[in-house]
Amino acid sequence: MNQSGLKNMVVLRNLPSNLIEEAIIVLKSNKNIKQIEKIDKNKVKEEPKEKVKERDYIQKEAEMLISNYIKRLEDRKKEKIENRKQENKKYLKLKKYSIIVTVLLVIEVILLIIK
């Protein structure tokens, strides 16, 4: 199967939502942007107000879920970096402690041999 034709997709399941069970996000391909395009939100077609409200509610909830998902991913990365820093500090402390204990042990052995 030719994978070059496949799209980058992310499927979000088990979302904390009463309306949305599963979200499928299709990512754009990585292309260099030559010109920035402005998207106007004011060009929405006028529909009955009840449908617009329902659509807006569902759209806002989907946006909120996706932004929360992305935020959790970024938080995990930050936590991993902080954990690595803490582990490195603990490792250095343990290394210093082991060197000091080894030096003291060697001194004790030398003193016992001399006596």
Sequence and secondary structure as in RCSB ss.txt:
>XXXX:A:sequence
MNQSGLKNMVVLRNLPSNLIEEAIIVLKSNKNIKQIEKIDKNKVKEEPKEKVKERDYIQKEAEMLISNYIKRLED
RKKEKIENRKQENKKYLKLKKYSIIVTVLLVIEVILLIIK
>XXXX:A:secstr
  GGG  EEEEEES S SS SEEEEEE      SS     GGG     HHHHHHHHHHHHHHHHHHHHHHHHHHH
HHHHHHHHHHHHHHHHHHHHHHHHHHHHHHHHHHHHHHH 
